[in-house]
């Protein structure tokens, strides 16, 4: 074989891997967007039992064709406090089973020599999907087209990889070189390293299948490379967990330990088999004769299922182990007040349905920060005690940060291919964060009224303080109902919030009348009265902004 043919084979292999990766990403993105509601619903059920968690992980990964995407979503849910570490572990176990579906599809696509190849038949979906994308107007139809095109491209890439491998298999020098790599440990390391580079175990497993089918490597070599691919795929989850919460880091570590444990168990089994004069290749060749693609894909499935069977009963022990390896750390006092996202991580933006949920979590947290400052401001203005003013300022900085940075995230997400409901929600969320930032501004105004009272050596009377305290408690009730409505799309809570807001309006009107009476009776000065009236007006506006937040649920139907 001349240099030109070798170069062509190498370029064909690179092109095939590239098309395969793009196909996986295309399928994953469109399936996630199309089934975002169902995915969220599936994850919410994972807490009911360990087996159900495994089923959820397997089903989700089989649907979106990406164990890495499932792992990143799980880390996001743990990061948000939606899922416990034990629940996350079972879903990740299941994800490893779900990812074997790709290998089975690839094996299926490699049948057919005398008749039309199944790979060619499946590849036609790329053309069907392209036609749908070119002419479809509806968002749902375009997503279906994207799924079909991605599915077809999967087999286009596979066919190109297979052609390249066939060319290499004709070279005795290449086969002789690859035959030297018989050490199981070395083959596992090679599989892990290559998978870490391409960040897709599906690509590595598919390449191993094509290499075995074309005779470039033996079945036993392919088996150990596939084992290594299971370890290499953990890299994505480790990167995702690196910048997240402690529990998210633990989730990524569970994923790594799980896969390493499976490899260790099978390496030991392989060692004992070799002592007996057989190996995995021999066993699976006898089980599925004359079908090397099925032999390797079935090993991949058996490997992951048996690993889950072994590790699942040890889930709680595994959780305790990673908790000891990564114990809780006390946050440095000087860093507590630094503005930051509490739920959103950059890697989550690659999974829009999850990122939308995290935006909502940030907004809920923002609302708590805002009401905390309202309560603190009322306390300061009533007592003129500035002992907690630094915490108040830190919270105000956090509100300003979220108002600016959360808007950027929302704009970025609106550029993604989202479900219509998520798009409507994000559009209203931009107004919501502005409303909450304004609540913080009014709380800041109330503190300024306290500053003016202190400068004038004045203070509110006991009657005025009592009225402000009652008003604060009423706003707290309004906040609770408004945010219940917002969080749960609860129409009844919204109606309760409306009634409380009307009560706030009545109380602030009475506060103005009572102030005039006290002013006429000489119970307070004009300076005190000015700050008192301004405070009641600000309180009324705070109530209006919380109602605005609650009203956004109307747009969601």
C-alpha positions, 0 to 999 in steps of 0.5 A: 500500500502506497503513502497516498493510500495510507494518508487517505485512510488516516484522513478518512478515519479522522473525518469518520470520527468527526462525523460520529461525534457531531452526530452524537452531539446533534442527537443528544441536543435535539432529544434533550430539547424535545424531551426536556419536560419528560427528562425533568419528570424522570429525574424527579422519580429517581428518589423512590428506590435504587432500582428506579434510579438505575432505570431512570439513568439507563432510560435517560442515557438511552434516549439522549445517547450520552452518558456524559450529558446524563452525568452532567445533568445529575451533577447539576441536580446535586449542585442545586440540592434537588437530588441527594448523593445516593440518588445521584449515584444510582442514576449514574450507575444506570447511565452506564447501562444506557450508554451501551445502546449506542454500541448495540446500534453500531453492531446492528449497523455492521451487518450486511455484505451480500445484500444492502448493508444495514449501515447504508440503510440507517445512513439514509436517515441523514438525508431524511432528517436534512429534508425535514430541517430544510422544509419544516417550519414548526420547532418540534418538526425541526427537532425530529429532523435533527434527531433523524439527521444525527442518527443517519450521520452516526452510520455515515461516520461509522461507515467511514471509520470502517473503510479506514480500518479495512484499509489499515487491516490490509497492512501487515506492518500495522497488524503486527504493530497492534498485535504487540499490545496484548497487556490488558492493563496497557490496553485499558490505559489506551482506551481510557486515554483516547476516550478522555481526548474525544470525550465520548465512550460511544466513539471509542467503543464504536472504533473498537468494534470496527477494528475488531470487525476488520481484523485490525485487532483481536476481540480480546484487545477490543474488550480491554480497550472498551473497558478503558473507555468506561474509565475515560468517559468520567473525564467530562463529569470530573470537569463538570464537578470541579467547579461545583459544590462539594456534593457535585464533586463527590458525584463525579468521584462516585462515577469514577470509582464506579467505573474503576471498580468494574474494570478492576473486577473484570481485570481480576476475572480475566486474570483467573481466566487466563490461568485456565487457558481462556480469555473474554474473547474466547468466551464471547466468541463461543456465545456469539459465533461469527459475529465479532460486532455482536461479541464486543457490543454484548461484552460492553452491555454485560460488563456494565450490567454486572458492574451495576449488580455488584456496586448497587448494594454498596451505594451507601458505603460508596457515598460514605467513602467519597464523603470521607475523601471529600469532607465538608470544608468551612468557607473562609469568612472573608469570602462569604460576601463575594457576589456569586452564582449559587446554582449556575455553573458554566458547564450547565449551559451545555444542557439547556433544560437543566440550565433553565431549572438552575436559573429558576433556582437562582431567582428563588434564591435572589428573592430570599436575599431581597426579602432578607434585606427588606426585613433587615432594613425595617429593623435598622430603621426601627432600632437605629442599630447598624450591627448587621449593616455589613451583611446588608451591604453584601446582600445588596451587592449580591442582588446587583450581581445577579441582576446583571449576570443572570440577565446575561445567562438568560440571553445566552440561553434564549439563543439555544434551541429550547422548548417553547415553555422554557423560552416563555419562562426565560423571557419573563425571568428577565423582568423578574430579576429586575423586580427583585433588584428593585426590591433590594433598592427600596430596602436600601432606601429604607436604610437611608431613611434610618441614616437621616433619622440618626443624623437628625438625632430623631427616631420613630415613636413606639406606635410608628415602630409597631405599625412598621413591624406589622407592615413588615410581617404582612410583606413577609406573608405576601412574599411567601405566597408570591414565591409559592405561586412562582415556584409551583405555578400555584394559581391559588397562592397567586390569589392569596398574594393579591388579597395580601397586596390589597391589605398592604395598600390599606395599611399604608393608607392608614399609616399616612392618616395616622402619621398626620394625626400624630403630627397634628398632636405633636407626637412626632416632628416633620423630619420623622414624618417625612421618613415615615411616609417615604418608608410606607410608600417604599413598602407599597412598591415592594409589595407591587414588585413581589406581585409582579414576580408572582404574576409571571405564572400567567404567561405559562398557562 
